[in-house]
């Protein structure tokens, strides 16, 4: 069974998948910030 890291590396080896992943990067960063803010608020 593959780890998440291995699966991600394999998926991102495909140029189309990598391009889509990179296009969504700002959304991932925003989600990280929201989750951090929620954690600090608790």
KEKEKE-78458 format. One record per atom (N, C-alpha, C): y, x, z; residue in one letter; atom name; residue number from 1. Coordinates in steps of 0.1 Angstrom, whole numbers, padded with zeros to 4 digits. Each point is the difference from the previous one (the first is absolute). Example, Ala and Ser with C-alpha at 12.3 -4.5 7.8 and 13.67 -1.06 7.14 Angstrom:
# KEKEKE-78458
v	u	w	code	site	pos
-0057	0132	0078	A	N	1
0012	-0009	0000	A	CA	1
0012	0009	0000	A	C	1
0011	-0004	-0007	S	N	2
0011	0009	0000	S	CA	2
0011	-0008	0008	S	C	2
//
This chain:
# KEKEKE-78458
v	u	w	code	site	pos
-0012	0008	0000	X	N	1
0012	-0008	0000	X	CA	1
0013	0009	0000	X	C	1
0009	-0004	-0008	X	N	2
0013	0008	-0001	X	CA	2
0009	-0004	0012	X	C	2
0008	0010	0004	X	N	3
0011	-0003	0010	X	CA	3
0012	-0006	-0008	X	C	3
0009	-0006	0007	X	N	4
0012	-0005	-0006	X	CA	4
0007	0011	-0007	X	C	4
0001	0012	0006	X	N	5
0007	0011	-0007	X	CA	5
-0006	0004	-0013	X	C	5
-0013	0000	0000	X	N	6
-0008	0004	-0012	X	CA	6
0002	-0011	-0011	X	C	6
-0001	-0012	0004	X	N	7
0002	-0011	-0010	X	CA	7
0014	0000	-0006	X	C	7
0010	0002	0009	X	N	8
0014	0001	-0005	X	CA	8
0002	0011	-0010	X	C	8
-0006	0012	0003	X	N	9
0001	0011	-0009	X	CA	9
-0006	-0002	-0013	X	C	9
-0012	-0007	0000	X	N	10
-0007	-0003	-0012	X	CA	10
0008	-0010	-0008	X	C	10
0005	-0010	0006	X	N	11
0008	-0011	-0007	X	CA	11
0013	0006	-0006	X	C	11
0006	0009	0008	X	N	12
0013	0005	-0005	X	CA	12
-0002	0011	-0011	X	C	12
-0012	0004	-0002	X	N	13
-0003	0009	-0011	X	CA	13
0002	-0006	-0014	X	C	13
0000	-0014	0000	X	N	14
0002	-0007	-0012	X	CA	14
0016	-0002	-0002	X	C	14
0005	0005	-0011	X	N	15
0015	0000	-0002	X	CA	15
0006	-0014	0001	X	C	15
-0007	-0011	-0005	X	N	16
0006	-0013	0001	X	CA	16
0000	-0005	0014	X	C	16
-0010	0003	0008	X	N	17
0000	-0004	0014	X	CA	17
0010	0008	0008	X	C	17
0002	0013	-0003	X	N	18
0010	0008	0007	X	CA	18
0014	-0005	-0003	X	C	18
0002	-0004	-0013	X	N	19
0014	-0005	-0003	X	CA	19
0003	-0013	0007	X	C	19
-0010	-0009	0001	X	N	20
0002	-0012	0007	X	CA	20
0002	0002	0015	X	C	20
-0007	0009	0006	X	N	21
0001	0004	0014	X	CA	21
0014	0006	0003	X	C	21
0004	0009	-0009	X	N	22
0014	0005	0002	X	CA	22
0011	-0010	-0002	X	C	22
-0002	-0010	-0009	X	N	23
0010	-0010	-0001	X	CA	23
0001	-0009	0012	X	C	23
-0010	-0001	0008	X	N	24
0000	-0008	0012	X	CA	24
0004	0008	0013	X	C	24
0002	0013	-0002	X	N	25
0003	0008	0011	X	CA	25
0012	-0005	0009	X	C	25
0011	-0005	-0006	X	N	26
0011	-0005	0009	X	CA	26
-0005	-0012	0009	X	C	26
-0009	-0008	-0005	X	N	27
-0005	-0011	0008	X	CA	27
-0008	0005	0011	X	C	27
-0008	0010	-0002	X	N	28
-0008	0006	0010	X	CA	28
0009	0007	0011	X	C	28
0010	0006	-0004	X	N	29
0009	0006	0009	X	CA	29
0007	-0010	0009	X	C	29
0004	-0011	-0006	X	N	30
0007	-0011	0007	X	CA	30
-0010	-0006	0010	X	C	30
-0012	-0002	-0004	X	N	31
-0010	-0005	0009	X	CA	31
-0002	0009	0012	X	C	31
-0001	0013	-0002	X	N	32
-0001	0010	0011	X	CA	32
0011	-0001	0009	X	C	32
0013	-0002	-0005	X	N	33
0011	-0001	0009	X	CA	33
0000	-0013	0008	X	C	33
-0004	-0011	-0006	X	N	34
-0001	-0012	0007	X	CA	34
-0011	0000	0011	X	C	34
-0011	0006	-0003	X	N	35
-0011	0002	0010	X	CA	35
0005	0009	0012	X	C	35
0007	0010	-0003	X	N	36
0005	0009	0010	X	CA	36
0010	-0007	0009	X	C	36
0009	-0008	-0006	X	N	37
0010	-0008	0008	X	CA	37
-0007	-0010	0009	X	C	37
-0010	-0006	-0006	X	N	38
-0008	-0010	0008	X	CA	38
-0006	0007	0012	X	C	38
-0006	0011	-0002	X	N	39
-0007	0008	0011	X	CA	39
0011	0004	0011	X	C	39
0011	0004	-0004	X	N	40
0011	0004	0009	X	CA	40
0005	-0012	0008	X	C	40
0000	-0012	-0006	X	N	41
0005	-0012	0007	X	CA	41
-0010	-0005	0010	X	C	41
-0013	0003	-0001	X	N	42
-0009	-0005	0010	X	CA	42
0001	0007	0014	X	C	42
//
